[in-house]
């Protein structure tokens, strides 16, 4: 049977937060789009992902009309704790940067966006398969796929967007690309547990035993991480060993201890830094993890994806409404300006706080000197506050 053909202005591969936010912003601008994703909506909704939202990401969700649920159910954090040498040091975001972050899981961001696209009649097709893109340098690129019912489909559009994650299929169609990598010799051992919060704000800990992060999920569910080997097996870590390790990394003369409870999820999260340049070839552009990934230490991944599509939506309005196709030439430079700042910030926080297996005594002492410089200098604290809460749009 012949493929059923759909025509639209923008075809988007990837129905995660980046793809759905772009589709929503285009809808607000009066531009049609079709989104396809090989996962079912229910599958994405039940993939638990942590989330720290910058103030501009929150504003984008609320002011674009997606939802204000982040303000009602998210947790505003006006600071963060750096803990080292057994002592805690608070970085006051509001005093230093005049901004906050919000603890709001990426899963909830996806639900808000998926609900908004359904509310507004958006064409979002989950559960597709055999997806490929074609004719990316032509004036009518296309997406080929099989829909959830098994029928072969074809979408023809003016602009094609790859927002299909770190294992991107669309990225391989970017001709002449350069890929930049940074592999890290450690991973995060993450848990979800049933327990009350141990602190009001996130605690980033550097200890002689390695890094630990104490985060929250809800009043009764907490998320915690500690540095481990990328080859670590969760089967080697029973609950009592996990709690002993976390407590040891947070211990100090101030007597701080974690609230413990039953652990119901364990995972090992390797990470790396990655950038693909350029982020455009012909009428194909990349956004979010398809173009770049960062370590989770600086909480930049989801925020970078949302910043990408905010820039892209503005450019596509110039291309498709004002018919200024040259505006597409701006995308890579505008997006990468923020991407590389975020890469530096994430790398800086990661290397300042993690121990690794082969770290030298010199670097251990240097890390402590760096942390002291951050917490005892208003300029150092302000840099962390501005970087963590997010740079203003366009910077």
C-alpha positions in Angstrom: 0.0 0.0 0.0 1.2 3.5 -0.7 2.3 5.7 2.2 -0.3 8.1 3.5 1.2 11.6 3.1 0.7 14.5 5.6 2.0 18.0 4.8 2.9 20.5 7.5 5.2 23.4 8.1 7.5 21.7 10.6 8.1 18.0 11.1 9.5 17.1 14.5 11.2 13.8 15.3 11.0 13.3 19.1 8.1 13.8 21.4 10.0 14.5 24.7 10.0 17.9 26.3 12.1 19.5 23.6 9.9 18.4 20.7 6.6 19.0 22.5 7.7 22.5 23.7 8.8 23.4 20.2 5.5 22.2 18.8 3.6 24.2 21.4 5.6 27.4 20.8 5.0 27.0 17.0 1.3 26.6 17.7 1.2 29.9 19.7 2.9 31.6 16.7 0.2 30.1 14.3 2.6 27.6 12.7 1.5 23.9 12.1 3.7 21.0 13.1 3.6 17.2 13.4 5.5 15.4 16.1 6.4 11.7 16.0 8.0 9.5 18.7 8.8 5.8 18.8 7.7 5.6 22.5 4.2 5.4 23.8 3.0 8.3 25.8 2.4 6.0 28.8 6.0 4.7 28.5 7.5 8.2 28.7 5.2 9.2 31.6 6.4 6.2 33.6 10.1 6.9 33.0 11.0 8.7 36.2 13.5 11.6 35.5 14.6 14.1 38.0 14.4 17.8 37.2 15.7 21.1 38.3 14.2 24.0 36.3 15.9 27.3 35.8 13.8 30.4 36.3 13.6 31.0 32.5 12.4 27.4 32.0 9.6 28.0 34.5 8.7 31.3 32.9 8.6 29.6 29.5 6.1 26.9 30.7 3.9 29.4 32.4 3.9 32.4 30.1 3.6 30.4 26.9 0.4 28.9 28.3 1.6 25.3 28.8 0.6 25.1 32.5 1.2 26.9 35.8 1.3 23.5 37.7 5.1 24.0 38.2 4.2 27.0 40.4 1.5 25.1 42.3 3.3 21.7 42.7 6.9 22.4 42.1 9.3 23.3 45.0 11.0 26.7 44.7 14.6 26.6 45.8 16.2 29.9 46.7 19.6 28.4 47.3 21.8 25.3 47.3 24.1 23.8 49.9 27.8 23.0 49.2 29.1 20.6 51.8 32.8 19.7 52.2 35.1 19.1 55.2 32.0 18.0 57.1 30.5 21.5 57.0 27.6 23.0 55.0 27.8 26.3 53.1 24.7 27.8 51.6 24.7 29.7 48.3 21.8 32.2 48.3 20.5 32.4 44.8 18.0 35.2 45.5 20.6 37.4 47.2 23.3 36.7 44.6 21.3 36.3 41.3 17.8 37.5 42.1 16.4 34.2 40.9 15.4 30.7 42.1 15.2 27.2 40.7 12.3 24.8 40.9 12.4 21.2 41.8 10.0 19.7 39.3 10.5 16.3 37.7 11.1 16.1 33.9 8.3 13.5 33.9 5.9 16.2 35.0 7.2 18.7 32.4 6.5 16.1 29.8 2.9 15.5 31.1 2.2 19.2 31.1 3.4 19.6 27.5 1.6 16.4 26.3 -1.6 17.6 27.9 -1.2 21.1 26.4 -0.7 19.7 22.9 -3.8 17.4 23.3 -5.8 20.4 24.7 -4.8 22.5 21.7 -5.4 19.8 19.1 -1.8 19.2 18.3 -0.8 16.4 15.9 1.5 14.2 18.1 1.9 10.6 17.1 3.4 8.3 19.7 4.3 4.6 19.3 5.6 4.9 15.7 8.4 2.7 14.3 11.0 2.4 11.5 11.5 6.2 11.5 13.8 7.8 9.1 14.3 11.3 7.6 14.9 12.0 3.9 15.7 14.8 1.5 17.0 17.1 4.3 18.7 19.5 1.9 15.6 19.9 -0.3 12.8 22.4 0.0 10.5 19.6 1.1 12.3 17.3 3.6 10.4 14.3 4.9 9.8 11.8 7.8 9.1 8.2 6.9 7.6 5.9 9.6 5.1 3.2 10.4 2.4 4.4 12.8 1.1 2.6 15.9 -1.6 0.7 13.8 1.1 -0.6 11.4 0.3 1.8 8.5 3.1 3.3 6.6 3.2 7.1 6.8 5.1 10.1 5.3 5.3 13.6 6.5 6.5 16.4 4.2 7.4 19.7 5.7 9.4 22.9 5.1 11.7 22.5 8.2 12.7 19.2 9.8 13.7 19.1 13.5 15.6 16.3 15.2 14.7 16.3 18.9 15.2 12.6 19.3 17.5 12.4 22.2 21.1 11.4 22.8 20.8 8.3 20.6 19.5 10.5 17.8 18.8 9.0 14.4 18.5 12.4 12.8 21.9 13.5 13.9 23.6 11.2 11.4 22.1 13.3 8.6 24.1 16.4 9.7 26.8 16.5 7.0 30.3 17.7 7.9 29.7 17.5 11.6 32.3 17.6 14.3 31.6 15.8 17.5 33.2 16.8 20.8 33.3 14.3 23.7 34.4 14.3 27.3 34.1 10.9 29.0 34.2 10.9 32.8 35.8 8.1 35.0 32.8 8.0 37.4 29.1 7.5 37.5 26.2 8.2 39.9 24.6 5.5 42.0 21.0 6.8 42.3 18.3 5.7 44.7 14.6 6.6 45.3 13.5 6.0 48.9 10.5 6.4 51.1 11.7 9.0 53.7 11.1 12.6 54.8 13.4 15.3 53.4 16.8 15.5 55.0 17.1 19.2 54.0 15.0 22.0 52.5 17.4 22.5 49.5 19.8 20.3 47.5 23.1 19.3 49.1 26.1 18.9 46.9 28.8 17.1 48.9 32.5 16.6 48.3 34.0 14.1 50.8 37.1 12.0 51.0 34.9 9.1 50.0 33.6 10.8 46.9 30.7 13.0 45.8 27.1 12.7 47.0 23.9 14.6 46.1 20.9 14.8 48.4 17.8 15.8 46.5 14.0 15.5 47.0 11.1 14.3 45.0 8.1 14.8 47.3 7.4 15.1 51.1 7.6 11.3 51.3 9.9 10.3 48.4 13.6 11.4 48.2 16.2 11.0 45.5 19.9 10.6 46.4 23.1 9.9 44.5 26.7 9.0 45.3 29.8 8.8 43.1 30.7 5.3 41.9 32.5 3.4 39.2 30.7 3.3 35.8 30.9 -0.5 36.0 29.2 -0.7 39.4 26.4 -3.2 39.8 23.3 -2.3 41.8 23.2 -6.0 42.9 26.3 -5.4 45.0 24.6 -2.7 47.1 22.0 -3.9 49.7 20.2 -1.2 51.5 22.3 -1.2 54.6 25.5 -0.7 52.6 23.9 2.2 50.6 22.8 4.0 53.8 26.2 3.4 55.4 28.0 4.9 52.4 25.7 7.9 52.1 25.8 8.7 55.8 29.6 8.5 55.8 29.8 10.9 52.9 27.6 13.4 54.7 29.0 13.0 58.2 30.7 15.9 59.9 31.4 17.7 63.2 27.9 19.3 63.0 26.3 16.0 63.4 24.3 16.1 60.2 22.6 12.8 59.2 20.2 11.6 56.5 16.6 10.5 57.1 16.5 6.9 56.0 13.7 4.7 54.6 13.0 1.8 52.3 14.7 2.0 49.0 12.5 1.1 46.0 14.7 2.0 43.0 18.4 1.7 42.4 20.3 2.7 39.2 23.8 3.5 37.9 24.0 6.6 35.8 27.1 7.0 33.6 27.6 10.4 32.1 29.6 12.4 29.5 29.8 15.7 27.8 29.0 15.8 24.1 28.4 18.5 21.5 27.7 18.1 17.8 28.6 21.1 15.5 26.9 22.4 13.5 23.3 21.9 14.7 21.9 22.4 11.2 22.3 20.9 7.7 20.0 22.1 4.9 16.5 22.2 6.3 17.3 19.9 9.2 18.1 21.3 12.6 18.9 19.5 15.9 17.6 20.5 19.4 18.3 19.2 22.9 20.1 16.0 23.6 20.2 15.2 19.9 22.9 17.9 19.7 24.5 18.0 23.1 24.5 16.3 26.5 26.0 17.4 29.8 26.8 15.8 33.1 23.9 16.1 35.5 25.9 17.9 38.2 25.0 21.4 37.0 21.3 20.5 36.3 21.6 21.9 32.7 20.3 19.1 30.4 16.5 19.8 30.3 17.1 23.5 30.6 19.4 23.5 27.6 16.8 21.6 25.6 14.1 24.2 26.4 16.5 27.1 25.7 17.3 25.5 22.3 13.7 25.3 21.2 12.9 28.8 22.5 15.6 30.1 20.2 14.4 27.8 17.4 10.8 28.8 17.7 11.8 32.5 17.3 13.9 31.7 14.2 11.2 29.5 12.6 8.7 32.3 13.0 11.0 34.5 10.9 11.5 31.7 8.3 7.9 30.6 8.0 5.9 33.7 8.8 8.1 36.5 7.6 9.6 34.2 4.9 13.2 35.1 5.8 14.9 31.8 5.2 18.3 33.3 5.9 17.3 33.5 9.6 18.0 29.7 9.8 21.7 30.5 9.4 21.6 32.1 12.9 20.5 29.0 14.8 23.7 27.1 15.4 25.6 30.1 16.7 22.8 31.3 18.9 22.2 27.9 20.4 25.9 26.9 20.8 26.7 30.2 22.6 24.6 28.9 25.6 25.5 25.3 25.1 29.2 25.8 25.6 28.7 28.0 28.6 26.6 25.2 30.1 29.2 22.7 29.2 31.8 24.7 31.1 29.5 25.1 34.1 28.7 21.4 34.2 32.3 20.4 33.8 33.4 22.9 36.5 30.9 21.6 39.1 31.6 18.0 38.2 35.4 18.2 38.5 35.2 20.4 41.6 33.1 17.9 43.5 34.1 14.4 42.3 37.0 12.3 43.5 37.6 9.6 40.9 39.9 6.6 41.3 43.2 8.1 40.2 43.0 11.6 41.5 46.3 13.0 43.0 46.9 14.5 46.4 47.6 17.8 44.6 44.1 17.7 43.0 42.4 16.8 46.2 43.9 19.8 47.9 43.2 22.0 44.9 39.5 21.0 45.0 39.3 22.1 48.6 40.9 25.4 47.7 38.5 25.9 44.8 35.5 25.2 47.1 36.8 27.6 49.7 37.2 30.2 47.0 33.6 29.7 45.9 31.9 29.9 49.4 34.2 32.6 50.8 34.0 35.0 47.9 30.9 36.9 46.9 32.2 36.8 43.3 32.7 33.0 43.4 29.3 32.4 45.0 27.6 34.7 42.5 29.1 32.8 39.5 27.7 29.6 40.9 24.3 31.2 41.6 24.0 32.8 38.1 25.2 29.6 36.4 22.9 27.4 38.3 19.7 29.5 38.1 20.4 30.1 34.4 21.7 32.9 32.3 19.1 35.3 30.8 17.6 34.4 27.4 20.0 35.3 24.6 23.1 35.1 26.8 
